[in-house]
Every structure is written in structure tokens, then in C-alpha cells.
Amino acid sequence: MENTLSNARLLSKALEATGWYTCVSDIHRKKGDHTFKGAKEGVFEKENETSADYNAGLPVVAFRFSDEFKKQHPHIHQDSVSTLMRVRQYIIPSKPPFDLHTASLSP
């Protein structure tokens, strides 16, 4: 489990370090910190760090486009990235193009 959490933290930190993504989950942030402050700490963990040094959570990486990325590239849609990743055999779920709760089956 410790290795799985470490891998999820590494991926989360790497995604946020690009500036293109904001991670929704907090498992990669130091305990008590819930906001992204840049990649100052670096992507890699120190040798003696464990999950106890980070916010508790599941080893799941949930992310979205950063606000700055959306402003600079309004023509790129999250659904398109999900489709491109699926072609590479990664499953990146994204929200459906319509709201399933308010969608009607009648014309």
C-alpha cells in the first residue's frame, strides 16, 4: 500500500508541476496543506518520508485542466484528451457531454 501511495503522489506532483493540470485529490500534499503552491518541494519524495507525512487518502489521482491552461487553450476539451488516452489503453474518465440527471429520453 505504501508503494501504491508513493506512486500516486509522484504522478500527482508531476502532473501539477507541468502547470497544465490541477489535482483534485490531496494525497501528494504535506499533511494539513490543501492548496497547490507550485513545484518548490520537487516531484520526488525524500528517502525517509512515508504516507504519514502526507494528507490521508486513497491512491487515486484525480485531476483536471488548470484554469490557466483553459484560458490559454480554450479549444482543447477534456473529452478529447480522455479519448486520446483511451487509444493508448489508459482509462481517463471525463464528464459526459450532457448531464445524465437532467437528460430526457423524449425528443
MARMI-757450 format. One record per residue: residue number from 1; residue in three letters; x, y, z of N, C-alpha, C, O, CB in turn. Coordinates in steps of 0.1 Angstrom, whole numbers, padded with zeros to 4 digits. Each point is the difference from the previous one (the first is absolute). Glycine has a CB too. Layout:
! residues N
+-----+-----+-------+--------+-------+--------+---------+-------+-------+--------+-------+-------+--------+-------+--------+---------+-------+
!   n ! res ! neast ! nnorth !   nup ! caeast ! canorth !  caup ! ceast ! cnorth !   cup ! oeast ! onorth !   oup ! cbeast ! cbnorth !  cbup !
+-----+-----+-------+--------+-------+--------+---------+-------+-------+--------+-------+-------+--------+-------+--------+---------+-------+
! NUM ! ala !     X !      Y !     Z !      X !       Y !     Z !     X !      Y !     Z !     X !      Y !     Z !      X !       Y !     Z !
...
+-----+-----+-------+--------+-------+--------+---------+-------+-------+--------+-------+-------+--------+-------+--------+---------+-------+
//
This chain:
! residues 107
+-----+-----+-------+--------+-------+--------+---------+-------+-------+--------+-------+-------+--------+-------+--------+---------+-------+
!   n ! res ! neast ! nnorth !   nup ! caeast ! canorth !  caup ! ceast ! cnorth !   cup ! oeast ! onorth !   oup ! cbeast ! cbnorth !  cbup !
+-----+-----+-------+--------+-------+--------+---------+-------+-------+--------+-------+-------+--------+-------+--------+---------+-------+
!   1 ! met !  0008 !  -0012 !  0000 !  -0008 !    0012 !  0000 !  0009 !   0013 !  0000 ! -0003 !   0009 ! -0007 !  -0016 !   -0022 !  0019 !
!   2 ! glu !  0030 !   0012 ! -0004 !   0009 !    0012 !  0001 !  0005 !   0003 ! -0014 !  0001 !   0011 ! -0004 !   0005 !   -0017 !  0028 !
!   3 ! asn ! -0002 !  -0005 ! -0032 !   0006 !    0002 ! -0013 ! -0011 !   0006 ! -0010 !  0003 !   0009 ! -0008 !   0013 !   -0028 !  0012 !
!   4 ! thr ! -0028 !   0014 ! -0003 !  -0011 !    0005 ! -0008 ! -0003 !   0015 !  0003 ! -0002 !   0008 ! -0010 !  -0008 !   -0031 !  0009 !
!   5 ! leu !  0010 !   0027 !  0013 !  -0002 !    0014 !  0004 !  0012 !   0009 ! -0005 ! -0002 !   0011 ! -0004 !  -0012 !   -0019 !  0024 !
!   6 ! ser !  0026 !   0002 ! -0019 !   0012 !    0008 ! -0004 ! -0001 !   0002 ! -0015 !  0003 !   0011 ! -0005 !   0010 !   -0021 !  0023 !
!   7 ! asn ! -0017 !   0000 ! -0026 !  -0002 !    0002 ! -0015 ! -0010 !   0010 ! -0003 !  0001 !   0008 ! -0009 !   0006 !   -0032 !  0006 !
!   8 ! ala ! -0019 !   0023 !  0010 !  -0011 !    0010 ! -0002 !  0005 !   0014 !  0003 ! -0003 !   0010 ! -0007 !  -0014 !   -0028 !  0012 !
!   9 ! arg !  0025 !   0020 !  0006 !   0005 !    0013 !  0003 !  0010 !   0005 ! -0010 ! -0001 !   0012 ! -0004 !  -0002 !   -0017 !  0028 !
!  10 ! leu !  0011 !  -0004 ! -0029 !   0010 !    0004 ! -0011 ! -0008 !   0005 ! -0012 !  0004 !   0010 ! -0006 !   0013 !   -0027 !  0015 !
!  11 ! leu ! -0027 !   0010 ! -0014 !  -0007 !    0003 ! -0011 ! -0008 !   0014 !  0002 !  0000 !   0008 ! -0009 !  -0002 !   -0033 !  0003 !
!  12 ! ser ! -0004 !   0026 !  0017 !  -0007 !    0013 !  0004 !  0010 !   0012 ! -0001 ! -0004 !   0010 ! -0006 !  -0013 !   -0023 !  0020 !
!  13 ! lys !  0028 !   0011 ! -0008 !   0010 !    0011 !  0001 !  0005 !   0003 ! -0014 !  0001 !   0012 ! -0004 !   0006 !   -0018 !  0027 !
!  14 ! ala ! -0005 !  -0004 ! -0031 !   0005 !    0002 ! -0014 ! -0010 !   0007 ! -0009 !  0003 !   0009 ! -0007 !   0011 !   -0029 !  0010 !
!  15 ! leu ! -0027 !   0016 ! -0001 !  -0011 !    0007 ! -0008 ! -0001 !   0015 !  0004 ! -0001 !   0008 ! -0009 !  -0011 !   -0030 !  0008 !
!  16 ! glu !  0012 !   0025 !  0014 !  -0001 !    0014 !  0004 !  0012 !   0008 ! -0004 ! -0001 !   0012 ! -0003 !  -0013 !   -0019 !  0022 !
!  17 ! ala !  0026 !   0001 ! -0019 !   0012 !    0007 ! -0004 !  0000 !   0004 ! -0014 !  0007 !   0010 ! -0004 !   0006 !   -0023 !  0021 !
!  18 ! thr ! -0021 !   0007 ! -0026 !  -0001 !    0005 ! -0014 ! -0007 !   0013 ! -0001 !  0003 !   0007 ! -0010 !  -0003 !   -0031 !  0003 !
!  19 ! gly ! -0008 !   0027 !  0017 !  -0008 !    0012 ! -0001 ! -0013 !  -0002 ! -0008 ! -0008 !   0010 ! -0001 !   0029 !    0003 !  0003 !
!  20 ! trp ! -0022 !  -0024 ! -0009 !  -0012 !   -0003 ! -0008 ! -0012 !  -0006 !  0008 ! -0011 !   0001 ! -0005 !   0027 !   -0004 ! -0014 !
!  21 ! tyr ! -0013 !  -0003 !  0030 !  -0010 !   -0007 !  0008 !  0000 !   0005 !  0014 !  0010 !   0004 !  0006 !  -0007 !   -0024 ! -0021 !
!  22 ! thr ! -0015 !   0018 !  0021 !  -0002 !    0002 !  0014 ! -0005 !  -0013 !  0006 ! -0010 !  -0005 ! -0005 !   0006 !    0030 !  0003 !
!  23 ! cys !  0010 !  -0030 !  0012 !  -0004 !   -0013 !  0006 ! -0011 !   0003 !  0010 !  0001 !   0009 !  0008 !   0021 !   -0019 ! -0011 !
!  24 ! val ! -0033 !   0003 !  0002 !  -0011 !    0001 !  0009 !  0003 !  -0007 !  0013 ! -0004 !   0005 !  0011 !  -0012 !   -0004 ! -0030 !
!  25 ! ser !  0023 !  -0012 !  0019 !   0003 !   -0007 !  0012 !  0012 !   0007 !  0007 !  0007 !   0007 ! -0006 !  -0016 !   -0029 ! -0004 !
!  26 ! asp !  0010 !   0020 !  0023 !   0011 !    0006 !  0008 !  0010 !  -0009 !  0006 !  0008 !   0004 !  0008 !  -0025 !    0012 ! -0002 !
!  27 ! ile !  0018 !  -0029 ! -0011 !   0009 !   -0009 !  0006 !  0015 !   0003 ! -0002 !  0008 !  -0005 !  0006 !  -0026 !   -0012 ! -0009 !
!  28 ! his !  0020 !   0026 ! -0007 !   0014 !    0004 ! -0003 !  0005 !   0013 !  0007 !  0011 !   0004 ! -0002 !  -0014 !   -0016 ! -0020 !
!  29 ! arg ! -0006 !   0017 !  0030 !   0003 !    0013 !  0007 !  0003 !  -0004 !  0015 ! -0005 !  -0009 !  0005 !  -0010 !    0023 ! -0020 !
!  30 ! lys !  0024 !  -0006 !  0021 !   0004 !   -0003 !  0014 ! -0012 !   0001 !  0009 ! -0009 !   0007 ! -0003 !   0032 !    0002 ! -0002 !
!  31 ! lys ! -0022 !  -0016 !  0015 !  -0011 !   -0001 !  0010 ! -0005 !   0014 !  0004 !  0008 !   0008 !  0004 !   0001 !   -0030 !  0004 !
!  32 ! gly ! -0022 !   0024 ! -0009 !  -0006 !    0013 !  0003 !  0000 !   0011 ! -0011 ! -0006 !   0010 !  0001 !   0014 !   -0015 !  0022 !
!  33 ! asp ! -0001 !   0002 ! -0034 !   0001 !    0009 ! -0011 ! -0010 !  -0005 ! -0011 !  0000 !  -0011 ! -0004 !   0024 !    0017 !  0009 !
!  34 ! his ! -0033 !   0003 ! -0009 !  -0010 !   -0004 ! -0010 ! -0001 !   0009 ! -0012 ! -0010 !   0001 ! -0007 !  -0003 !   -0010 !  0026 !
!  35 ! thr !  0024 !   0017 ! -0021 !   0001 !    0008 ! -0012 !  0013 !  -0001 ! -0007 !  0010 !  -0003 !  0006 !  -0025 !    0019 !  0004 !
!  36 ! phe !  0015 !  -0015 ! -0023 !   0012 !   -0002 ! -0008 !  0008 !   0013 !  0000 ! -0006 !   0011 ! -0002 !  -0005 !   -0027 ! -0013 !
!  37 ! lys !  0023 !   0016 !  0019 !   0009 !    0011 !  0001 !  0012 !   0000 ! -0009 !  0010 !   0007 !  0002 !  -0017 !   -0005 !  0021 !
!  38 ! gly !  0006 !  -0010 ! -0034 !   0011 !   -0001 ! -0009 !  0008 !  -0012 !  0002 ! -0002 !  -0008 !  0010 !   0003 !    0032 ! -0012 !
!  39 ! ala !  0009 !  -0027 ! -0006 !   0008 !   -0012 !  0001 !  0013 !   0003 !  0007 !  0011 !  -0005 ! -0003 !  -0021 !   -0003 ! -0018 !
!  40 ! lys !  0010 !   0016 !  0032 !   0011 !    0004 !  0007 !  0007 !  -0012 !  0007 !  0012 !  -0001 !  0001 !  -0022 !    0024 !  0002 !
!  41 ! glu !  0001 !  -0032 !  0003 !   0006 !   -0011 !  0007 !  0006 !  -0010 ! -0009 !  0008 !  -0009 !  0005 !  -0026 !    0013 !  0012 !
!  42 ! gly !  0015 !  -0004 ! -0029 !   0005 !   -0010 ! -0009 ! -0010 !  -0011 ! -0002 ! -0009 !  -0002 !  0008 !   0033 !    0007 ! -0002 !
!  43 ! val ! -0022 !  -0013 ! -0016 !  -0009 !   -0011 ! -0003 !  0003 !  -0012 !  0008 ! -0009 !  -0007 !  0004 !   0006 !    0016 ! -0027 !
!  44 ! phe !  0016 !  -0012 !  0026 !   0004 !   -0012 !  0007 ! -0001 !   0002 !  0015 !  0003 !   0010 !  0005 !   0011 !   -0017 ! -0025 !
!  45 ! glu ! -0018 !  -0004 !  0027 !   0000 !    0000 !  0014 !  0014 !  -0002 !  0006 !  0008 !  -0006 ! -0007 !  -0032 !   -0002 !  0007 !
!  46 ! lys !  0026 !   0013 !  0012 !   0012 !   -0003 !  0007 !  0000 !  -0015 !  0005 ! -0011 !  -0006 !  0001 !   0013 !    0030 !  0006 !
!  47 ! glu !  0010 !  -0029 ! -0006 !   0001 !   -0014 !  0003 ! -0008 !  -0005 !  0013 ! -0005 !  -0011 !  0000 !   0027 !    0012 ! -0011 !
!  48 ! asn ! -0022 !   0007 !  0021 !  -0006 !   -0004 !  0013 ! -0015 !   0004 !  0001 ! -0006 !  -0002 !  0011 !   0028 !    0004 ! -0001 !
!  49 ! glu ! -0028 !   0003 ! -0020 !  -0014 !    0004 !  0000 ! -0009 !  -0012 ! -0002 !  0003 !  -0009 ! -0007 !   0003 !    0032 ! -0001 !
!  50 ! thr ! -0018 !  -0022 !  0015 !  -0010 !   -0011 ! -0001 ! -0013 !   0007 ! -0002 ! -0001 !   0012 !  0000 !   0014 !   -0028 !  0015 !
!  51 ! ser ! -0024 !   0008 ! -0016 !  -0013 !    0005 ! -0002 ! -0005 !   0009 !  0012 ! -0008 !   0008 ! -0001 !   0003 !   -0028 ! -0013 !
!  52 ! ala !  0011 !   0017 !  0026 !  -0003 !    0008 !  0012 !  0003 !   0014 ! -0001 ! -0005 !   0009 !  0007 !   0009 !   -0029 !  0006 !
!  53 ! asp !  0005 !   0024 ! -0023 !   0005 !    0014 ! -0002 ! -0010 !   0007 ! -0009 !  0001 !   0012 ! -0002 !   0023 !   -0019 !  0006 !
!  54 ! tyr ! -0033 !   0000 ! -0010 !  -0009 !    0006 ! -0010 ! -0015 !  -0001 !  0004 ! -0003 !  -0008 !  0009 !   0020 !    0002 ! -0027 !
!  55 ! asn ! -0026 !   0013 !  0011 !  -0014 !   -0001 !  0003 ! -0005 !  -0014 ! -0003 !  0005 !  -0007 ! -0009 !  -0008 !    0031 !  0003 !
!  56 ! ala ! -0005 !  -0029 !  0015 !  -0006 !   -0014 ! -0002 ! -0009 !   0000 ! -0012 ! -0007 !   0009 ! -0003 !   0009 !   -0013 !  0028 !
!  57 ! gly ! -0002 !  -0008 ! -0031 !  -0009 !   -0002 ! -0011 !  0003 !  -0013 ! -0008 !  0009 !  -0007 !  0004 !  -0011 !    0032 ! -0006 !
!  58 ! leu ! -0006 !  -0027 ! -0008 !   0002 !   -0012 ! -0008 !  0010 !   0003 ! -0011 !  0002 !   0011 ! -0003 !  -0026 !   -0018 !  0008 !
!  59 ! pro !  0031 !  -0004 ! -0010 !   0010 !    0002 ! -0010 ! -0007 !   0002 ! -0014 !  0002 !  -0007 ! -0009 !   0014 !   -0007 !  0022 !
!  60 ! val ! -0024 !   0025 ! -0014 !  -0007 !    0004 ! -0012 !  0005 !   0014 ! -0004 !  0001 !   0009 !  0008 !  -0021 !   -0024 ! -0002 !
!  61 ! val !  0023 !   0016 ! -0019 !   0004 !    0013 ! -0005 ! -0012 !   0006 ! -0008 ! -0003 !  -0005 ! -0011 !   0028 !   -0002 !  0010 !
!  62 ! ala ! -0031 !   0017 !  0006 !  -0011 !    0007 ! -0007 !  0005 !   0014 ! -0003 !  0004 !   0007 !  0008 !  -0022 !   -0020 !  0005 !
!  63 ! phe !  0016 !   0016 ! -0026 !   0006 !    0013 ! -0005 ! -0009 !   0006 ! -0010 ! -0009 !  -0007 ! -0006 !   0032 !    0000 !  0011 !
!  64 ! arg ! -0021 !   0020 ! -0008 !  -0008 !    0008 ! -0010 !  0010 !   0010 ! -0006 !  0011 !   0002 !  0005 !  -0033 !   -0005 !  0007 !
!  65 ! phe !  0018 !   0009 ! -0023 !   0008 !    0010 ! -0006 !  0001 !   0012 !  0010 ! -0010 !   0003 !  0007 !   0003 !   -0010 ! -0031 !
!  66 ! ser !  0018 !   0013 !  0025 !   0002 !    0012 !  0008 ! -0008 !   0012 ! -0006 ! -0002 !   0000 ! -0012 !   0025 !   -0008 !  0020 !
!  67 ! asp ! -0027 !   0017 !  0000 !  -0007 !    0012 ! -0005 !  0009 !   0008 ! -0010 ! -0006 !   0004 ! -0010 !  -0007 !   -0002 !  0032 !
!  68 ! glu !  0026 !  -0001 ! -0020 !   0008 !    0007 ! -0009 !  0001 !  -0007 ! -0013 !  0000 !   0006 ! -0011 !   0014 !    0002 !  0030 !
!  69 ! phe ! -0013 !  -0022 ! -0019 !   0000 !   -0007 ! -0012 ! -0013 !   0002 ! -0008 !  0001 !   0001 ! -0013 !   0014 !   -0018 !  0024 !
!  70 ! lys ! -0026 !   0016 ! -0005 !  -0013 !    0002 ! -0007 ! -0001 !   0014 ! -0006 ! -0006 !   0002 ! -0011 !  -0005 !   -0017 !  0027 !
!  71 ! lys !  0017 !   0025 ! -0010 !   0000 !    0014 ! -0005 !  0009 !   0000 ! -0013 ! -0004 !   0007 ! -0010 !   0000 !    0003 !  0033 !
!  72 ! gln !  0015 !  -0016 ! -0022 !   0010 !    0000 ! -0011 ! -0004 !  -0009 ! -0012 !  0003 !   0003 ! -0012 !   0015 !    0002 !  0028 !
!  73 ! his ! -0026 !  -0015 ! -0013 !  -0003 !   -0010 ! -0010 ! -0015 !  -0004 !  0001 ! -0004 !  -0011 !  0003 !   0027 !    0002 ! -0003 !
!  74 ! pro ! -0032 !   0019 ! -0003 !  -0014 !   -0003 !  0001 ! -0006 !  -0010 ! -0010 ! -0011 !  -0006 !  0002 !   0009 !    0029 !  0007 !
!  75 ! his !  0010 !  -0025 ! -0020 !  -0005 !   -0010 ! -0010 !  0003 !  -0014 !  0004 ! -0005 !  -0009 ! -0007 !   0009 !    0027 ! -0010 !
!  76 ! ile !  0004 !  -0021 !  0027 !   0003 !   -0014 !  0004 ! -0010 !  -0004 !  0011 ! -0001 !   0007 !  0010 !   0026 !   -0004 ! -0016 !
!  77 ! his ! -0032 !  -0014 !  0004 !  -0010 !   -0004 !  0009 !  0004 !  -0013 !  0007 !  0008 !  -0008 ! -0005 !  -0025 !    0018 ! -0010 !
!  78 ! gln !  0013 !  -0011 !  0028 !   0004 !   -0011 !  0008 ! -0004 !  -0013 ! -0006 !  0007 !  -0010 !  0001 !  -0010 !    0025 !  0019 !
!  79 ! asp ! -0009 !  -0016 ! -0027 !  -0005 !   -0012 ! -0006 !  0010 !  -0005 ! -0011 !  0002 !  -0012 ! -0002 !  -0025 !    0019 !  0007 !
!  80 ! ser !  0029 !   0003 ! -0012 !   0010 !   -0004 ! -0011 !  0012 !  -0006 !  0006 !  0005 !  -0010 ! -0005 !  -0013 !    0029 ! -0009 !
!  81 ! val !  0013 !  -0014 !  0025 !   0012 !   -0006 !  0007 ! -0004 !  -0014 !  0005 !  0008 !  -0009 ! -0001 !   0000 !    0032 !  0008 !
!  82 ! ser ! -0020 !  -0025 ! -0001 !  -0004 !   -0013 !  0004 !  0000 !  -0010 ! -0011 !  0004 !  -0011 !  0002 !  -0018 !    0022 !  0016 !
!  83 ! thr !  0009 !  -0007 ! -0030 !  -0001 !   -0009 ! -0011 !  0014 !  -0003 ! -0005 !  0003 !  -0012 ! -0003 !  -0024 !    0022 ! -0004 !
!  84 ! leu !  0030 !   0000 !  0006 !   0014 !   -0003 ! -0004 !  0007 !  -0010 !  0010 !  0008 !  -0008 ! -0004 !  -0007 !    0031 ! -0007 !
!  85 ! met ! -0004 !  -0021 !  0024 !   0006 !   -0009 !  0010 ! -0005 !  -0014 ! -0002 !  0007 !  -0010 !  0002 !  -0004 !    0029 !  0014 !
!  86 ! arg ! -0016 !  -0020 ! -0019 !  -0007 !   -0013 ! -0001 !  0007 !  -0008 ! -0012 !  0001 !  -0012 !  0001 !  -0023 !    0021 !  0009 !
!  87 ! val !  0025 !  -0002 ! -0021 !   0007 !   -0006 ! -0011 !  0013 !  -0007 !  0004 !  0004 !  -0010 ! -0005 !  -0014 !    0027 ! -0010 !
!  88 ! arg !  0017 !  -0011 !  0025 !   0012 !   -0005 !  0006 ! -0002 !  -0010 !  0011 !  0009 !  -0004 !  0007 !   0002 !    0025 ! -0013 !
!  89 ! gln ! -0024 !  -0025 !  0008 !  -0004 !   -0010 !  0009 !  0000 !   0004 !  0015 !  0001 !  -0008 !  0009 !   0007 !   -0009 ! -0025 !
!  90 ! tyr ! -0009 !   0031 !  0018 !  -0002 !    0005 !  0013 ! -0014 !   0004 !  0001 ! -0006 !   0005 ! -0009 !   0029 !    0004 !  0011 !
!  91 ! ile ! -0029 !  -0011 !  0010 !  -0014 !    0004 !  0002 !  0000 !   0013 !  0008 !  0003 !   0000 !  0012 !  -0011 !   -0025 ! -0013 !
!  92 ! ile !  0004 !   0036 ! -0005 !  -0001 !    0013 !  0006 ! -0015 !   0004 ! -0001 ! -0003 !   0006 ! -0010 !   0028 !    0000 !  0005 !
!  93 ! pro ! -0033 !  -0009 !  0015 !  -0014 !    0004 ! -0001 ! -0001 !   0015 !  0000 !  0007 !   0007 !  0007 !  -0014 !   -0028 !  0004 !
!  94 ! ser ! -0002 !   0026 ! -0019 !  -0003 !    0014 !  0000 ! -0016 !   0001 !  0001 ! -0007 !  -0009 ! -0003 !   0029 !    0016 ! -0010 !
!  95 ! lys ! -0026 !   0005 !  0016 !  -0014 !    0002 !  0001 ! -0007 !  -0001 ! -0013 !  0006 !   0003 ! -0011 !  -0003 !    0012 !  0030 !
!  96 ! pro ! -0015 !  -0021 ! -0020 !  -0007 !   -0001 ! -0012 ! -0003 !   0014 ! -0006 ! -0001 !   0010 !  0007 !  -0009 !   -0032 !  0000 !
!  97 ! pro !  0007 !   0022 ! -0020 !  -0003 !    0013 ! -0007 ! -0013 !   0006 !  0004 ! -0003 !   0012 ! -0003 !   0017 !   -0019 ! -0016 !
!  98 ! phe ! -0022 !   0000 !  0027 !  -0013 !    0005 !  0005 ! -0002 !  -0005 !  0014 !  0007 !  -0010 !  0004 !  -0017 !    0011 ! -0028 !
!  99 ! asp !  0001 !   0005 !  0031 !  -0003 !   -0004 !  0014 ! -0010 !  -0012 !  0000 ! -0011 !   0002 ! -0005 !   0015 !    0022 !  0013 !
! 100 ! leu !  0001 !  -0035 ! -0003 !  -0008 !   -0012 ! -0001 ! -0013 !   0001 !  0009 ! -0010 !  -0006 ! -0003 !   0031 !   -0007 ! -0001 !
! 101 ! his ! -0020 !   0021 !  0015 !  -0011 !    0002 !  0009 ! -0012 !   0008 ! -0006 ! -0011 !  -0002 !  0003 !   0027 !    0000 !  0016 !
! 102 ! thr ! -0012 !   0011 ! -0028 !  -0011 !    0009 ! -0005 ! -0003 !  -0004 ! -0015 ! -0009 !   0006 ! -0006 !   0017 !    0012 !  0021 !
! 103 ! ala ! -0001 !  -0027 ! -0020 !  -0002 !   -0004 ! -0014 ! -0014 !  -0007 ! -0002 ! -0004 !  -0008 !  0009 !   0029 !    0006 ! -0013 !
! 104 ! ser ! -0031 !   0004 ! -0006 !  -0013 !   -0006 ! -0003 !  0001 !  -0010 ! -0012 !  0007 !   0003 ! -0009 !  -0019 !    0018 !  0018 !
! 105 ! leu !  0005 !  -0031 ! -0008 !   0000 !   -0010 ! -0011 ! -0010 !   0004 ! -0011 !  0000 !  -0005 ! -0011 !   0006 !   -0013 !  0027 !
! 106 ! ser ! -0016 !   0027 ! -0013 !  -0010 !    0004 ! -0010 !  0007 !   0011 ! -0009 !  0008 !   0008 !  0005 !  -0028 !   -0014 !  0011 !
! 107 ! pro !  0015 !   0006 ! -0029 !   0006 !    0010 ! -0009 ! -0004 !   0015 !  0003 !  0005 !   0009 ! -0007 !  -0005 !   -0026 ! -0010 !
+-----+-----+-------+--------+-------+--------+---------+-------+-------+--------+-------+-------+--------+-------+--------+---------+-------+
//
